Amino acid sequence: MKLDKVLVVGAGRLGMAVTRRLFELGVKVVVVDRDEKKLEDVRQFAHETILMDSSDKEALAELAQYNFDAGIIAVGESFTTVLLISVYLRNMGIPFIVGRAANKTQSEILERLGCNLIILPEEIVGENLAERLIMGDVRKLELSKRHIIAEVPVAPEFWGKRLGELNFIEKGLILCALKKPVPQSRKEEFNFIPPDAHETLVEEGDFFILLGERKRLAKFSEI
């Protein structure tokens, strides 16, 4: 999905986090909120900040001229406010709308109203906390609810073995690459070794880049 300009409604913690990340990815973000202090905090990451009550239909409608590629509802107010904003954004012609819900019922309602993606912040925080307790600081990329790609530090029991000796399939995992630090590099530089390089020696400081189900990767990272 190509994004050039995104509207973020709400400059709280969620709004700040998504604005900062979009800024890092080179997307122009316009943030609206009725709290001037919150707008001050997010301004360094936003293309533009606008002080307004996002539940004001007429005020929000004036932003249609920006031709946003997506709209993100990040307000943490009542669900009624979220519903109204989702309708207003749809009426503005924004093609992709992200809604915020507190539970599955709210999520279903937003989906029926035409939101393309619904996030449940508390559920996400809870899942991330549970995974962090088990997997530590393993870096991961979510592919679906069940599957992720994770960067797992190589455990001592694998040191000195060759890639060809390791059987990840029997663990229900797929090895995508072996990440190796570049010797004597002043910066954090790495080489990525393909899984079919069977004679490559696995050493301390290496990382496995693995694809698999969350529960299987969580169990493997405990080794």
N, C-alpha and C positions, 0 to 999 in steps of 0.2 A: 504493500500500500504506500503510495507516494504522498508524503505530507509536506506542504510548503508553509501553510499558516493554520494555526490551531487556536481555538478559543477555549480558555480554561475558566470555568465559573466557580469562583471560590479560591481564596488565597491562604487557606489553613494549611495544616501539615500535608495533607494529600495533594492539594493544589501546588504547594511549594515543591514537593518532591517530583511531581510529574513535569512541572515547568522547568525545573533545573535539569532534569534528564533530557527533555526535548531540546533545551538550549544547547546541551552538550552534543546532541545529535544534529545540530544545525537547523533546527526548525524554528520559525518565527512564531512566538507565542504572545497572544493578547490575553491578559488576565483582568477579570472584573471582580470587584468585591466592594462591599459597603463599609469595610473597615480600613481606614487610611493607614493605620499602623501595619497591618498585614501586607498591604500593597507596597509599603516602603521596604519591607523585608524581602519581597520577591522581585522587586524592580530590577535588580542587577542581572536577573536571568530572563527577563521578559522584553520582548520587542516593544511592548506598550502596556501600560496599566491604566485602568479606567475605574474611577470611583463611582459606583452606582449600586442601586438595589437590584439584584439580579431577578427578583420576582416581579419587577416592573416591566410589564409586557411591552409597552411603547418604547421604553429606554433600550431594552434589549434588541428590539426589532431594528433600531437604527444601526446596529452593527452588521446587518445583513450585507451592507456595501463592501465589507471586507472579503466576502466570498471564501469563508473558512472551509478547509478540507475536512475538518473534524471539530467536534465540540465535546468537551469533557466536563461533566457535572461533578464538581469536587466539594460542594457545600455539605456541611455536616449538620444542617438544620432539620426541620421536620420533613417527613417523607412527602407531605403535601407540596412543600416547596420544590422538592426534587421532581415531582410529577409535573408541576406547572412549567418548570424550566425545560424539561424534556419536550413538552409540547411546543413551547416557544421556539426552541432550537430547531425542531422539525419544521415549524412554520417559516423559519428563516431560510430554509432550503439547505441546511447543512447536511451533507450526504452520509456522514458517519458520526453517530452519537454514542458516547460512553456514559452510562448511568451509574449511580452509586446506590447500593441497597444495603440494608442491615440484616436481611434474612432472605430465605428462599422465596417466601410469598411476595415480598417487595420486588425481588428479582423477576419473578414471573409476570408481575404487573407491568414493569418497565419494558420487558420484552414484548408484551402485547401492544404497548404504546409505540413500538418501533425503535427502541434502543438497540443498536447493533452489538454492543458489548456491555455487560453489567459486571461491576466489581463489588465484592463484599470485603471491605478493608479489614474488618475484625477477623473474618475467616482466614484471610491471607496471612495476617499477622500470626494467628494461632498456628497455622500450618508451618509457617517459616520458623516459628519458635520451636515447635516439635522437631522439625528436621535439623535445626541447628544444635539442639541438645544431643541428638543422635549422631549427626554427621559432622559436627564442628563447623569450621569455616570453609568447608568444601565449596568451591565455586561451581555454579550450575546454571544451565539454560533450560527453561521449561519448554517442552514440545507439546505436552498435553497434560491433562489431569493426572495421568498415570506415568508418563514417560518423561525423562529428563536426560540431558547430557551433562556429565559432571567431571570435574577435574579433581582426581583423587591422588593425594601423595602416595608414593610407592612405599608399602610397609616393608620392614626389615626382612620378612620371610621371602620376599621376591628379589632381594639384592643378590647379584651374582648369577641370576638365571638369564637365559636367552628368551627373546619373545616367542620363539618357536616352541618352547617348553610349556608355555602357559596356555591353559584352556579356559577361556572366559565363557564360552558357549554353555558349558556344563553348569555355570553359575547363573545362566540366564542373562548374560551381559554381552555386549559387543564392544570390542576394542576399536576405537576410531583412530587413535594415534598414541605414541609415546612422546611426551614432552620432556626434552632434555636441556638443561642449562648449557649455554655456550661456554666452554672452558676458558678461564682467565679473562672473561668479559667484565669490563668495568661497570656496565649497565646490566639490567635484568634482561638478558637476551636468551632466546630459546630456539632450539631446533625441534621440528615436529617430524618424528619418524613414523612412516606408514606401518600398519599392522603386519604386512607381509614381509617385513625386513627381519626374517626369522633368526638371523645370527646376531642381531643387536643385543648387547648386554644391558640388562636392567640394573641401574645403580642408585645409590643413595642420592636424594635430591631430585630424582625423576618424578614425573606425574603420569598417571594413566588417564587418558581422555576416554570415558566410557559412556555408552548409551544403554539405557535399560529402565526398568520400572523403579519407581522411587524406593519401594520396600527392599528390592534386591540390592540397589546401590547403597541404601542405608546400612544393610547387613554387611555388605562388602567393606564399607568404609570403617567398620568397627574392628576389622582384622588387625 
